[in-house]
Amino acid sequence: MAKIRVLVVEDSPVMRRAIMVTLAKDPALEIAGTWGRLPAFDLILLRNVLIYFGPVTKRRVLKKTREHLQPDSYLLLGAAETTLHVAVAYEVRHLERSSFYQIAAAKGTATRGK
């Protein structure tokens, strides 16, 4: 049977360590990494996650997500979610009836998808 790969996303070093120690005891699980060890991505799907958190936690999640996005990459949120009034690092883009987010361009530069 293949191992279940687990990504531990926890801001508190104490909690992250406790979770990893607990998960390491189960031979069916493999800890794939943590936020700090992740590479940069071209696309992050974070659909229907932020709706469960308050503004402070949303800001932390979006800041961490921003750190792991390539320049000119994409963030997809759920239909009821937005970065408006939470994170200024993102700009909304529209494609037909869908919306997605990209890292905000520095003033005077253009980004793909406008």
URWOBEL-V947993 format. One record per backbone hydrogen bond with DSSP energy under -1.0 kcal/mol. CO is the residue of the C=O (numbers start at 1). NH is the residue of the N-H. E is the energy in kcal/mol with one decimal. If there is no record, write none. Layout:
<<CO/NH/E> <CO/NH/E>>
This chain:
<<4/30/-2.9> <6/32/-3.0> <12/16/-3.0> <13/17/-2.2> <14/18/-2.2> <15/19/-2.8> <16/20/-2.5> <17/21/-2.6> <18/22/-2.1> <19/23/-2.8> <20/24/-2.2> <23/26/-1.7> <26/29/-1.8> <28/4/-3.3> <30/6/-2.8> <33/8/-2.5> <34/37/-1.2> <35/38/-1.6> <41/70/-3.2> <42/74/-2.6> <44/76/-2.5> <49/52/-1.5> <50/53/-2.1> <54/58/-2.4> <55/59/-2.4> <56/60/-1.9> <57/61/-2.7> <58/62/-2.8> <59/63/-2.3> <60/64/-2.4> <61/65/-2.6> <62/66/-2.3> <63/67/-1.6> <65/68/-1.3> <66/69/-1.3> <68/41/-3.3> <70/73/-1.3> <74/44/-2.0> <75/101/-2.6> <76/46/-3.1> <78/81/-2.0> <83/86/-2.3> <83/87/-2.8> <89/104/-3.6> <91/102/-2.2> <93/100/-2.3> <95/98/-2.5> <98/95/-2.7> <100/93/-3.1> <101/75/-2.4> <102/91/-2.9> <106/109/-1.9>>
